[in-house]
Amino acid sequence: MSYEKTIKIKKSFTLIELLVMIAIISILMAMLLPTLKKARDMAKQIHGLNNFKNLGSACTFYAMDYNSWMPSSVWQPGNSSTRWFTLKNRIMMWF
């Protein structure tokens, strides 16, 4: 059997090729970031609407259980004294 010697040359990336790849990736990221921001803003809007829906459902269920009376305030014990919050103030804490 004859054995042939082969020289294996390991080719690596040159500096220019690496810089071009970094430039391409940065251009793609610049195109993608505004789209991600729009998606994040839309998700926050949908989350807020879902909170309002859940709050409306909770008020409706409360009214069904308590002879059509709607909740008007929420009692929350404090450290030194008792505090009362109106329902509007309590809702705004969620948003």
C-alpha positions in Angstrom: 0.0 0.0 0.0 1.2 3.4 -0.8 0.7 6.2 1.6 0.4 9.7 0.3 1.3 12.6 2.5 -1.2 15.3 2.5 -0.6 18.6 3.9 -3.6 19.9 5.8 -3.8 23.7 5.7 -6.2 25.1 8.3 -7.7 28.2 6.9 -9.0 30.7 9.3 -11.1 33.8 8.9 -9.2 37.0 7.9 -9.7 40.2 9.8 -11.6 41.7 6.9 -14.0 38.8 6.7 -14.7 39.1 10.5 -15.3 42.9 10.2 -17.7 42.3 7.3 -19.6 39.8 9.3 -19.8 42.1 12.3 -21.1 44.9 10.0 -23.7 42.7 8.5 -24.9 41.5 11.9 -25.0 45.1 13.2 -27.1 46.2 10.2 -29.5 43.3 10.7 -29.8 44.2 14.4 -30.5 47.8 13.6 -33.3 46.7 11.3 -34.7 44.4 13.9 -34.7 46.6 17.1 -37.5 49.0 16.0 -39.7 46.0 15.2 -39.0 44.5 18.6 -39.8 47.8 20.3 -43.2 48.0 18.5 -43.9 44.4 19.6 -43.0 45.2 23.2 -45.3 48.3 23.2 -48.1 46.2 21.7 -47.7 43.6 24.4 -47.9 46.2 27.1 -51.1 47.6 25.6 -52.6 44.2 25.4 -51.6 43.5 29.0 -53.3 46.6 30.1 -56.5 45.8 28.3 -56.5 42.3 29.8 -56.2 43.9 33.3 -59.2 46.1 32.6 -61.2 43.0 31.3 -60.3 41.1 34.4 -61.3 44.0 36.6 -64.6 44.4 34.8 -65.3 40.6 35.2 -64.4 40.8 38.9 -66.8 43.7 39.5 -69.5 41.9 37.6 -69.1 38.8 39.6 -69.1 40.8 42.8 -72.3 42.6 41.8 -73.9 39.2 41.0 -73.1 37.9 44.4 -74.1 41.1 46.4 -77.5 42.1 44.9 -76.1 44.3 42.2 -73.9 46.4 44.5 -70.7 47.4 42.9 -67.5 47.7 45.0 -66.8 51.3 45.9 -63.6 51.2 48.0 -60.9 48.8 49.2 -59.7 48.5 52.7 -56.0 48.0 53.2 -54.4 47.8 56.7 -51.3 49.9 57.1 -48.4 49.7 59.5 -49.6 52.3 62.0 -53.2 53.2 60.9 -56.0 51.9 58.7 -56.1 53.4 55.2 -58.9 53.4 52.7 -58.3 53.6 49.0 -61.0 54.3 46.4 -61.4 51.8 43.6 -60.1 54.2 41.0 -56.8 54.7 43.0 -56.5 51.0 43.4 -57.0 50.4 39.7 -54.4 53.0 38.7 -51.8 51.2 40.8 -51.9 48.3 38.3 -51.0 50.4 35.3 
